[in-house]
Each structure stands twice: as structure tokens, then as C-alpha cells.
Amino acid sequence: VKNSCDNFFMDDIRFVDTTVRDGQQSLWAFGMRTGMMVPIAPNLERAGFDAIELGTPVELVKCVRELREDPWERVRLLARKITKTPLRAVHGTRSGFEIFPFSVHQLYDECMAKNGVTQVRISDCWNDPSEWQWRVKQARAAGLKPIINLIYSVSPRHTDEYFAARTRAATKLDIFRIILKDPGGLLTPERTQSLVPVVLQNANGIPVELHTHCTTGLGSLCCLEAIKGGIRIINTAIPPLADSSSNPSLFNVARNARALGYTTIIDEAPLKPVTDHFLFIAKREGFPIGVPVEYDYSQYVHQVPGGMISNLQHQLRRVGMEDKLDATLEEAARVRAEFGYPIMVTPLSQFVGSQAAINVILGERYKEVTDQVIQYALGPWGKEGAASMDANVKDKILSRPRAKELAQWKHPQMSLKELRRKLGGPGVTDDEILLRFFTGKEEVAAMHAAGRPKEYLSARHPLVTLIGELAKRSDCRQIHIDKRGFSIRLEKRATA
């Protein structure tokens, strides 16, 4: 089976870069600042990627609230330096832990397009074609090329027939591409061999990409099996933001693809300084460095994402039950089955994991449930989930008084005009309206007060770096630096 890739040569392998989006989300929890990205943007441009990923609503919130940076300014700065390679945003039909008005999704797409993005990856946590449909229409209306994420999962429900049917449903929409997306790193080389032909045979000539993670240590091998199976576009990251729970390393996949006889359409020379740049930042800021991980079969049993496991540890530690993590993960597998085998992606994985932790902590299953779990049983988080739940568990969840209250919930309705009237005003741009919606006026004001993104000096500025590090020392009062016609003296003054 061959993948029709926009008339690409059939043995040419192309790459989408995820370093400053999924790479930093997986390893640095969106802690990468704008000033860390901009210096390496020209290098990413010269490498010849098929696309470069950046931007998600979660990152938008993190930028404003924690980094005090304008995420739209970030997109604009990168778009000025990356003019030939398409920039790609990411969005879902159900974003985060809230269900937003359609107008919010519409405005997000419009702002992304206006600021230089040309593609958008669309996910639905149930792979629901009816949810894909309205997002595809909105993306096209905003001038973006929509890409459907066909999310991979492991369960009795997620068979070849399931993925074939969902692939065919995606092809009936006005889409640019399909991505076989494996956010949990659950693909194995053997499953990749069997599944890739199924997806390609039902893609009706639409190009298919592979997006997988290295959580179980098999990500790079799965990329190679996908290439051998006919996929010609692979999503990778650049070390040190590859491997671990992130995406496979570009260098590793490209090298092995060439060893198999394929031609890789990428110039790796400008990417070596990118690795040096981010290694310097990781060491200076104390950020994790991605490394290959050992195979872990338990991941296929509970399927709890790696980042969520640390949250469960924190929950259990707060009640003195940190030793119950293994029991919680086992309970998560049971809860997932009773919930109808939802795909373990945000927010469904959080619903399953949190309920499992509650069951273990209280020592009684479903004695207490969260509002989100009640809503899950009622259907707002996907009719498929509500319909496929274990009947006894569903009755137990919906028999409580709170369920009657939440049954009155309706999807929030707010037109774009109403959104602008509520959060806008003279001189308020659509960019800021969206920031106000997600974070609030006060947070946006604090972001503006922090000023423009600052340049992040790296190993390319060794003298500035040396001065900065020496200034942190508390064991001396005076430092003198001399270098061929250059002299500087640092002196710590006594405080009153």
C-alpha cells in the first residue's frame, strides 16, 4: 500500500517538527519562553521541514498566566522568521476540561491564520466524525488547512474495522491530511505493521502522517515500520526535546530510514545548533533532557499518560497513600473498561485517572464522583462514552442528586458578536478577546505589564552568560574580568 503524499517521490521521507510544541509540552510542561524559540527559528526554516508545529489553547493559557508572555506575539515573531515552511496549530473539538462555545473555536482559528499559521490539527477525544465536521468547516472558513487526528487506542473496541471506518469518515470531509496519532506511545512495531495498511487503504489517497511518542520505548521503531508500510511523513522532535515521553528523535529516525534505503528530505546541518541551544537552556534552567526509555508493558494495561502519573502520585502523597500508586493504576484499567474504553487523552484520561484515585483513597468504588464523571455519564463529553458505559456503574453515578442538577446543563451558546461585545471594547483586538476568555482581564493586564518577550542569551553569548553566572555567586564581593582590551569589574555593594 502506498501513501499518496502530494505527488512526493515514493521513497522520499519528509518530517514535521514538533520540538517547540509537543516536545516542550511533553518534557518542559510548556515552560519554553518565546526568547528561547526565536533564535533557532531560522535554523528550523533552513532544515526543510514539511511543517513546523506550534500553538495550542493550553499553551496560550500557560503563556499568559505563568510566563507572562503574549502567545500571539510569539506566533508573529516565529512567522516572521519562518516564511517558507508551513506553521501548524493544534486544537480539539473539546478543549481541556471545559466545553466552549463554537465561537471560541472559530476565533482561535481566525487569530491563528491572521498571525501566520496555515494548518491546524484537529482532535476529538472520541474520533467522532460529527465533531470533526464542524471544526473542519471552521478551519476552512478561517483559511486554515484542516488535518484530522485519528487517535490510536488499545481496547476490544479499537479494532481494524473501527480505524477503517473512522478513516473513511474523515475522507468524506474537506481535509488536507490525516494523522495516525498515538499520544500514549501505545503502538508496537507489530501493530504498526498491521494498522498502517488499514489506514492507507481507506484514506482515499489523502496523505497520512504518523505521530507517536516514546513513552514505551518503541516510538522510533514504529516510525520505521510505518515508513516500510507506506507512510511518508513522520512527526519528530529535535533532541534534547525528543525521546522520553516526547516524540522520536529526528536524527535517529532519519538515519535509520536512510539505512533502509529511503531518501530523507531534511537538512540536518542547521539542526545541530538547535540541539546545542536547547541543551544549554535545559542545563541552565534545570529542564529535563529527553532520553530513550526502557520498555514498560504496564503502560498498555492502564494506558494512563506519563504526565498524569505524576499528578496521581501528588494526589496520593497529599493523603499519605503514595504507596497506593500501583493499586490506582490497576483501578484505572478497571474504571476505563467500565467507562466504555475511552481513548486515554485529555480530558477523558483525567476523568478515568481521578476517579480511580478517589476509589482507592476512599476504599469504596464510586462512593464519590466528580462533576465531570457525572457529565461523562450524561453525554456532554461524548454520546459514545455515555452509551457504552457499564449499566450498573452508570446507574450508580446518575442516582445521586447532583446528577439531576447537571442534567440541566446545555452547551454554552455565544455568537462571535456577543463574544466581542462581552470581552472587547475600543482598541481591544480579537487576539486579546481570546486571551481574556481563557485567562481573564486581570491576567492579560499582568501579561502586558511584564513587557515584551526578552531575548534569551545562550551559548552563543559566552561572556554575557559568564557574567550572569558570576553575579549569582555569594562567596565573593568583587570580580574582575580582563580579555584583550576588554575589562569589566563586578562589585557587590553593602546594603543598608
N, C-alpha and C positions, 0 to 999 in steps of 0.2 A: 504494500500500500504506500503510495507516495502522497506527500502533503503539498498541495499547490500553494506556493508562497510568493504571490505577486510576481510570477514569472522568474523567480530566483532559479539559478542553476541547481539541479537536484542534489549535488554533493556539496553545496555551499552552506555552511552553518553560520547563522547570524545570532547576535546576542542582544538582549535587553538588559540594561544596567539597573540594578536595584539598590546600589550602595547607599545613596543618600535618602532612601525611603524605607524599604523593607529591611535593608541591612542595619540601618541605625535604629529602626523600631525594634528589631529582634534583639540587638545586643546593647544598644545605648539608650533604650527607652525614650526615644525621640529627644535625647539630650544634645544632639548636634546643633550648634549655632550657625546662623547664616554666615558669619565670618569664617567658619570652618569649611563651608561648602564653596564659596565663591572663588577662592584662589585656585581650586582644582577644576573648575568648570571648563576652562579651555582645553585641559587635558582630556576630559571626557568627550568633548566635541571632536578632537582630533582622532580619537580612537576608532570612530566609525561605528558606533552602536546603532542598532536598528531603532532603538528608542531609549530614553532615559526616564526612569520613574521618579516622581516627586509629588508630594502633596496628598493629604488625606484629611478629613474633618478632625480626626483625633490629633493629628499633628498641629492643626490650626489652633485647637484649644491649648495644647501644651505650649506652643509658641507664645501665646498671649499671656497665659496665667503664670507660667513658671519661668520662661526665658525672657519675658517682656520684650518680645520682638514681633514685628509685623510680618505675618506669614505671606501676605500679598507682596510686600516689598521683597521678600526672599524670592518668590517666584519671578518677579520682574528682573531682579538682579541676575538670576541664573539665565533667564530667557534672553537677556542682552548679550550674554557670552556664549550661549548655545543656540545658534541660529539655524543650523542645518539639520541637526538631529531632532526628531520629534520629542517633545516633552509629554509625559503621560501622568495623569492624575488617577486617583483611586477613590471609589465611592461605593456605597452599598444601598440597597433599597430600604434596609432597616439599619440605620447608623447608630452604633454604640448601644446605649441602654435606654434610649428614648425613640419613640416613633414620631417623626417630624412631619409638618405639613409638606405637601408636594412642592409648594412654592420655595421652600428652603433648598430642596434638591435642585430645583430649577435655577435659583440664584447662584448656587455653588458652581454649577456648570457654566453659567454665563460669566461669572467672575474669573474662573479658570481660563476660559477661552480668551477673554479680554486681556488677561495678563501674560499670555504667550503659550498656554498649553493647547495641544491639538488632539490628544487622545484621552480617553477615560476608561478605566477598567471597572466594570460593574459586577458586584457580587450580590447574591441573595442567599441567605443562610439556609434556605431550603431548595436552592436551584429551581425556584418556582418561575416558570415561563411567563405567567401573568404579571409577576413583579418585574421581571426583566423588561417586559414590553413597554411599560410607561417610562422607565428610565432610559431606554434606548431612544424613544421619541424625544424626550427632553434633551438628551445629549446631542442628537442630530439638530434639534432646533437651536441649540447654543453654538453650533458649528464644530462640535467635537466628534471624533470618530469613536463609536462605542465598541468596546471589547467585552465579551461575556466571559466571566469566570465560571467554568464548570468545576465546582468544588468536589474534590475526591474525599470519600469516606469509606470506612470499612464496617459493614454490618450485613445481616441477612437481607436487608432491603436494597443495598447498594451493589446490584448485580450488573453484569454486562448489559442486560436488557434495559436496566434503569439508565445507565450512561448513554446507551444508544438512543433511547427515546428523548432524553434531555438534550443531547447534541442535535437531533433532528428539530426539536422545538426551537433551539437557538438559531438554526439556519433559516427559519421562517421569518426572522426579524431582520431589520435593516442594519446588520452589524458589519464591522470591519474585520474582526478576528474572534477566535475562541481561544481561551487559555485553559488547559487542563491544570487546575490549581490544587496543589497538595500542601495546604498550610500547616498540617501537623507532621509532615515528613513521614507519612504512613505508607507511601508507595515502596514496594520492594522491586528489585530487578525483574523477578518473575512476573509480578503483577503488571509492571510496566510493559513487558513483552506482550501480555495478553490484552491489556486495556487500550494501548495506543492504536492498534489496528481497528478496534471497535469505534473509537472516536473519529479516526480519519475516514473510515468507510462511510460514516454518517454525517460528515461535515460538509458534504456537497461542494467540495473544492474550496471552502473558506479556510484560509491559513490557520493553523493550530500551533500554539506555543506551549511549552512546558514550564511551570513554575512550581518548584518543590523546595523543601527545606532539608537541613542536615540533622534534624533532631535525633534520628535513629542511626545516624552514621552512614546512610545509604544514598544520600541525595545525589552525589556525583555519579555513582554507578547507574542510578535511574536515569540521569541525563543521557548517559551513553547508550543505554538501552532504548530510550526514546528516539535518539538520533538514528540508531540502527533500524528502528521501526518506522521511520519516515518523517518524524518531526524535525523541522529545520530551523526553528527559532527557540532558543533556550534563555531563560532568565537566570542571571548570575550576579554575584556581588564581587567586589574587589577586596582582598584581604587588607587590613585585619577585620573588615566588616563582613566576611564570609565565614562559612562553617558554623560550628556550634548549633544554635537554633536558627541561624540565618540561612541564606541561600548558598548553593555551591560556589566555590571559587572559580572565577572566570579563567584564571591561569590554568587550573587543574583540568577543567572540562575542555578547554581549547587544546591543550597539549595532548590529551588523550584522544580527542576527536581527530587530530592530525595523525596520531599513531594508527588510527583505524582507517586512514586513507581519505578522510574528508578535508575539504578546504575551509578554513575558518576566516570569515570576513571580519577581521578585527586587527587593529594595530596595537600591539601590547606595549610598544616602547613608551608612549606617553602615559601609560598607566602605572609604570613602576614608580614614578614620583608621587602618584596618588597614594600608593601603599606607604611610602616613606612619610608622607604628610600625615596620614591618619594614624600611623604608628606613633609618631611624635605626639600627636594630640592625645591618643589613648594613654600613653605613659604619663604625660603631664597632668591630665585630668583624672587619672585613675579609672578610665573607662575599660570595660572588658575587651579582650582581644580574642577573636574567634579562632577556635582550634578544632581539628577533627575530633569527633566523639566516638565512644565505643557503642556497639550495637546494644540496644535495650529492647527486648521483646515486650516488656510490660507496657510500653507505650502503645502497642497495638491492642492491648486489653482494655485499658481505661481511656486512652486517647485524650487525656487532659493535656492541653498545650503547656509547654515548658514554662512560659512566663506565669501561667496560672498556678502551677505547683508551688511557686514561691509565695503566692498570695495565700494559698491554703495553709502552708507552713506558718505564715504570720497569724492567720485566724486561730489555728490550733495553739500556737505559742501563747496567745493572749489569755487563753483559758487553762493553761498548764497541761495541754494534751498534745504536745508536739510529737510524742511517741505514737500517736494515732494516725500518722500520715498514710502509712500503707493501708490501714483499715479504711481510711477515707477514699483512697484511690480505688480500692476494691468496691466500696459502696457506690462510687461514681459510675462504675461499669454497670451495676445493678440499676441505678437511677436512670441511666441513659437508655437501657433496654425498656424500662417501664414508661419512659417518655416517648417511645416510638423510634428510637435510634436517630435522634437529631445529629446533624453534622456538627462536630465539635469546633465551631468557630464562634467568634463574638457575634451576638451575646449569648447564644444557646449554650456554649461551653461553660460560661459563668453561671447560668441558671442551674445546670446539672451539678457542677462542682460545689457551688454554695449550698445546694440542697443536700448533697452528700455529707458535707461538713456538719450541717445542722443535725442531720440524722445521727451521726456518730457522736457529736458533742452531747446531745440530749439523751442518747441511748434508746430512743424510740423513733421509729421511722415515720416521717410526715406528721409528727406531733405539732410542729410549727413549719410554716412555709412562708416564703417571701411573696410580696405582691406580684413580682414578675412571674413566679411559678404559677400563681393563680391565673394571671393573664395568659400564660402559655396554655393552660388547660382550657381557657375560654376561646382562644383562637387569634387574638390580635398579633401574636408573634409567629403566625403561620397556621393556616387551617389544617395543613398536612400534619402538623405536630399534635394539634388537639384531636384530630380524627384517629390518629394511630396510637394514642396513649393507652396504657393498660386500663381497662374499665374500672377495676376496683380502686386503683390509685387515683384516677380522675375523680371518682365519686368522693373519695376521702378528701381530696383537695377542695372540691367545689361545695362540700356540705357545710362549710363554715360561713358565718355571717359576712365576713369581709368579701367573700366571693359574690354575694348579691350586690354589694356596692360596686365592685369593679365590673360587674356585668353591664353596668350602665355606661361604661367608657365608650367613646366614639373617637374615630380617627380625627386628629386636630385638623380643622379646615381654616386656612388663611390664604387669601389670594396674595399675589405679589404686590398688588397695590396696597392692600391692608398691611402687609409686612413693612413696606416702605413708610406708610403713614405712622405705624406704631413705633418703629425704631429709628426712623430717619429724621429729616428736618433740613433746614437750609445748610448747604455745604456738606451734608453727610453723604458719602459715596455708597454705592452698593457693597463695595468691599467692607466698609465699616459696619453697614447694617448687618451683614452676615456675622461679623465678629461680635457685634452686640448681641445677636440672637444666641450664639453659642456660649458666650462668656459673661455678658452683662456690660453695661456702660462703664461701671467703675473700673473693671479690669482693663477695658480698652483704653480708658483715660490713663491708667497707670502705665500701660504699654507705651503710649505716646510720650509720657513724661520721661521715660527711660531713654529716649532719643533714638537715633538711627543705629542700625547694627554696626558694631565696631569691627575693625579689621582684626583678624586673629593671626598674629605673627607666629611663624613656625620655625622649623629648622632652616628655612631659607634666610632667616634673620638671626644668626647665632649670637651676635653681640647684644642685641636687644633682649634675647632670651636669657643670656648670661646675666645681664644687669637685673632683669626681673627676678631671677632666682637668687642672686646675691642679696637683693633688697629684702628678701624674706628671712634672712639669717638673723638670729638674735644673739649670737655669740661674739659679735664684734661691733664696734661703734663707727669704724671708718674703713672704707675700702677704696683703693686707688688702682685704676686700670690704665696702663700705658701700651700703646700699639702704634709704632711707626708714624709719628706725627699726630696721633690722636691720644688725648688724655682726658680722663674723667675721674672725679672724686665723689664718692658717696659718703655722706656723714649723717649719722643719726643724732638728732638734737634732743637734748633732755626736755621733757615736758614738765610744765609747772604743776 
